[in-house]
């Protein structure tokens, strides 16, 4: 009975970790897209200088 519970617990932990990693990949992809859009907006700015599209 204990080995079955351990296997079920391990499967639950691995499923949760896999789901979290998948969500982190989606968040990383969204941040990359936002960064690229900001880079493109900065490069097409009419000021021509080294302006920053972010405040920090």
N, C-alpha and C positions, 0 to 999 in steps of 0.2 A: 504494500500500500504506500509506503514512504517513497520508493523509487518512482512510482507513478505520479505522485504529487510533485516530486522534484522535477520530473520531465515536463509536467504541465506548467510549473513555475518558470522553468527555463524557456519554454516556448512563449509564454506570456511576456517575459522580459525581452526576448529577441524580437517579438512582434512590435513591442512598444519602442524599442531602439530603432528598428527599421522604419517605423512610421515617423519618428522624430527626425531621423536623418533625411528622409524624403522631404519633410516640411522645411528643413534647413536648406536643402538644395533649391527649393522653390524661392525661399527668401533670398538666397545668394543670387539667383538668377534675376529677381526683381531689382535688387540693389545694383547689379551690373547694368541692367537696362537703363535705370535712372541715371547712373553715372555716365554712361555713354551719351544719353540725351543731353545731359548738362555739358558734357565736353563739346558736343556738336553746337549747342546754343552759344557756348562761349567762343568757339572758333568762328562763328558767323556774326559776331557782334560788330556793330558799326564803329565802335570806338577804336578798334585796331590795336589797342594796347594789350598789356597782359592783365586783363581784368579777370576777376574771379567770379564764378557763378554761385559760389557759396560764401557764407559770411564769416567762417572761421578760417 
